[in-house]
Amino acid sequence: MQQSPLLKVHNVGINFGGLKAVSDFNMEIHQGELIGLIGPNGAGKTTCFNLLTGVYIPTEGDILLEGIRLNGLAPYQVTQRGISRTFQNIRLFNELSVLDNVKVAYHSLAKHSILSSIFRLPTHFSGEKEMEEKSIEFLKIFQLDTFLYEKAKNLPYGMQRRLEIARALAAGPKLLLLDEPAAGMNPQETQELMELIAFVRERFNLTILLIEHDMKLVMGICERIYVLDHGQLIAKGSPNEIRNHPKVIEAYLGEEAAESHVEG
Ligand SMILES: Nc1ncnc2c1ncn2[C@@H]1O[C@H](COP(=O)(O)OP(=O)(O)OP(=O)(O)O)[C@@H](O)[C@H]1O
């Protein structure tokens, strides 16, 4: 018997004024899967992430995590329920150190109370110390532990991307959403990132949903792929099925034609 899905998206849609940015979107993700979400520019991918994380409230449909409805929850509540994300444009706390960027994520889940923090009670110190140790452990996995006290903004681009993933993971998600993690990376950095994503998935027994323009990355690591175009789901299936799907080919050819029109 098949296990019930970790995430179930049922007929979800959202309108911005007259524009249907996403409509009738359905998706099921099971524990441990690594799923790709692709589509031409403006297809609605980031809007889906914003719907899943409480940034937008769906105009229609339901989003369920472990069978519990998430619609209407604020982003921090969604994080507490188990969904963390990274952003297309890196959003780190630039002026904070690498270590503090990760500690902030732990703070959102910290067990010790605000009162004990204010009055610096012993429970606070054990909480703070534990948090610091865990953060450093995490940063080691991402090979960022030699930069613990460096300001985030001073890290090279590829490392900033890794720090964003580390911070999202520190919140202890059941489902990790990665929005174009390889954007702006060179082929070598992209290859390393692919290995890192595969590694953290194993290590933390994670479930991952990934938006990515880099087809090699998507096809190389995702088991199943969902394809959006103009806010509609046009295909879903294995990388092979998606590669040869007529609607997908048409959508991407349309995008190439539009790009060459702009360039030409
Ligand atoms: N807050 C908003 N208000 C109005 N329109 C929006 C808003 N957010 C997104 N849209 C529109 O919704 C559509 C889908 O945008 P979205 O950013 O989700 O696409 P995308 O697939 O992530 O694109 P890209 O690959 O270029 O990042 C676009 O037409 C966009 O202009």
The ligand as a Gaussian input file, in Angstrom:
#p B3LYP/6-31G(d) Opt

LIG

0 1
 N        2.966000      39.690000      -6.591000
 C        2.629000      39.633000      -7.889000
 N        1.778000      40.530000      -8.417000
 C        1.428000      40.469000      -9.732000
 N        1.873000      39.535000     -10.577000
 C        2.746000      38.629000     -10.102000
 C        3.174000      38.620000      -8.743000
 N        4.037000      37.568000      -8.559000
 C        4.153000      36.965000      -9.749000
 N        3.371000      37.601000     -10.674000
 C        3.222000      37.201000     -12.086000
 O        2.889000      35.829000     -12.097000
 C        3.503000      35.176000     -13.205000
 C        4.365000      34.027000     -12.711000
 O        5.541000      34.569000     -12.099000
 P        6.653000      33.674000     -11.381000
 O        7.678000      34.591000     -10.812000
 O        5.978000      32.736000     -10.447000
 O        7.230000      32.858000     -12.593000
 P        8.518000      31.904000     -12.629000
 O        8.098000      30.661000     -13.328000
 O        9.090000      31.752000     -11.274000
 O        9.465000      32.752000     -13.569000
 P       11.091000      32.875000     -13.626000
 O       11.604000      31.586000     -14.152000
 O       11.271000      34.002000     -14.600000
 O       11.542000      33.203000     -12.239000
 C        4.273000      36.241000     -13.967000
 O        3.456000      36.710000     -15.002000
 C        4.496000      37.305000     -12.916000
 O        4.641000      38.573000     -13.505000

